Amino acid sequence: MGRTILLIEDDEYALGLMATALEKQGHTVFRAKDASEAKNHWSHADRNYDLLISDVKLPDDDGFVLAESLLEARPTVPVVFISGDKDCFASPSIRQFGDSPFIAKPFNLKQMLAAVNQVLNKGGAQG
């Protein structure tokens, strides 16, 4: 059964590839290129998100800080982080996301889908 996912990625090409792969798996994907768009999507009360996927380096925010702020309203939503910046592990905000999967760029879509399925199948997300 498909789930509802908010996908945040500033590279439009990568955003399209990932969203399409997730949609082919039956998921509903809301796409955001930055924190502002992500907050706009997240604020819709009628959307029950099952997963948040966020790039760590965004043009207008730190992905960890963004996830922290989004999860204040919905703390049970699991998160998957993606980044090509290995130094992002130095962010103090990462500590609260210790159990969240981290996918290092470059990655193939099978890796991303496997991480997403693993998180969704843990039982934390209800569809």
C-alpha positions as CSV (number, residue, x, y, z in Angstrom):
1,M,0.0,0.0,0.0
2,G,1.4,3.4,-0.9
3,R,2.4,5.9,1.6
4,T,2.5,9.7,1.7
5,I,6.1,11.1,1.5
6,L,7.5,14.6,1.6
7,L,10.7,14.7,-0.4
8,I,13.1,17.6,0.0
9,E,16.0,17.9,-2.5
10,D,17.4,21.1,-4.0
11,D,18.7,19.5,-7.2
12,E,15.6,19.4,-9.4
13,Y,16.9,16.5,-11.6
14,A,17.6,14.3,-8.5
15,L,14.2,15.4,-7.0
16,G,12.4,14.2,-10.2
17,L,14.3,10.9,-10.4
18,M,13.7,10.1,-6.7
19,A,10.0,11.2,-6.8
20,T,9.3,9.2,-9.9
21,A,10.9,6.0,-8.4
22,L,8.9,6.4,-5.2
23,E,5.7,7.0,-7.2
24,K,6.3,3.9,-9.3
25,Q,6.3,2.0,-5.9
26,G,2.8,3.4,-5.3
27,H,3.6,6.2,-3.0
28,T,2.2,9.7,-3.1
29,V,5.1,12.2,-3.2
30,F,5.1,15.9,-2.4
31,R,8.2,17.5,-3.8
32,A,10.0,20.5,-2.2
33,K,13.2,22.2,-3.5
34,D,13.9,24.1,-0.3
35,A,12.8,24.6,3.3
36,S,10.2,27.1,2.4
37,E,8.4,24.7,0.0
38,A,8.7,21.9,2.5
39,K,7.1,23.9,5.3
40,N,4.3,24.9,3.0
41,H,3.6,21.2,2.2
42,W,3.9,20.1,5.8
43,S,1.5,22.8,7.0
44,H,-1.5,21.2,5.2
45,A,-3.4,19.6,8.1
46,D,-5.2,17.2,5.7
47,R,-1.9,15.4,4.8
48,N,-0.8,12.6,7.0
49,Y,2.8,12.1,6.1
50,D,4.3,8.6,6.6
51,L,7.9,9.6,5.8
52,L,10.1,12.7,5.4
53,I,13.1,12.4,3.1
54,S,15.4,15.4,3.3
55,D,18.7,16.5,1.8
56,V,21.0,17.8,4.5
57,K,22.3,20.8,2.6
58,L,19.5,23.0,1.4
59,P,19.9,26.5,-0.1
60,D,17.8,28.1,2.7
61,D,18.3,25.8,5.7
62,D,20.1,22.9,7.3
63,G,18.2,19.6,6.7
64,F,18.6,18.5,10.3
65,V,17.3,21.8,11.6
66,L,14.4,21.7,9.1
67,A,13.4,18.1,10.1
68,E,13.6,19.1,13.7
69,S,11.2,22.0,13.2
70,L,8.8,19.9,11.0
71,L,8.7,17.0,13.4
72,E,7.6,19.3,16.3
73,A,4.1,19.0,14.9
74,R,4.4,15.4,13.9
75,P,7.1,13.7,16.0
76,T,6.3,10.1,15.0
77,V,7.1,10.6,11.3
78,P,10.3,8.8,10.4
79,V,13.1,10.6,8.5
80,V,15.6,9.5,5.9
81,F,18.5,11.9,5.2
82,I,20.5,12.2,1.9
83,S,23.6,14.2,1.3
84,G,26.8,14.3,-0.7
85,D,28.5,16.2,2.1
86,K,30.3,13.8,4.5
87,D,31.0,16.7,6.8
88,C,27.3,17.0,7.6
89,F,27.8,14.5,10.4
90,A,29.5,17.3,12.4
91,S,26.1,19.1,12.8
92,P,25.0,19.0,16.4
93,S,21.4,18.5,15.2
94,I,22.2,15.0,13.9
95,R,22.2,13.5,17.4
96,Q,18.5,13.4,17.8
97,F,18.3,11.5,14.4
98,G,20.7,8.7,15.4
99,D,18.3,6.0,14.2
100,S,17.4,7.6,10.9
101,P,19.0,6.2,7.8
102,F,21.5,8.3,6.0
103,I,22.0,7.8,2.2
104,A,25.3,9.2,0.9
105,K,25.3,10.7,-2.6
106,P,25.9,9.5,-5.2
107,F,23.5,6.6,-4.6
108,N,21.4,4.5,-7.0
109,L,17.7,4.5,-6.8
110,K,17.6,0.9,-5.6
111,Q,19.6,1.9,-2.5
112,M,17.2,4.8,-1.8
113,L,14.1,2.6,-2.3
114,A,15.6,-0.1,0.0
115,A,16.2,2.5,2.8
116,V,12.7,3.9,2.4
117,N,11.1,0.4,2.5
118,Q,13.1,-0.5,5.5
119,V,11.9,2.6,7.4
120,L,8.3,2.2,6.3
121,N,8.2,-1.5,7.1
122,K,9.5,-0.9,10.7
123,G,5.9,-0.3,11.6
124,G,6.4,3.3,12.7
125,A,4.4,4.6,9.7
126,Q,0.8,3.9,9.2
127,G,-0.8,4.1,5.8
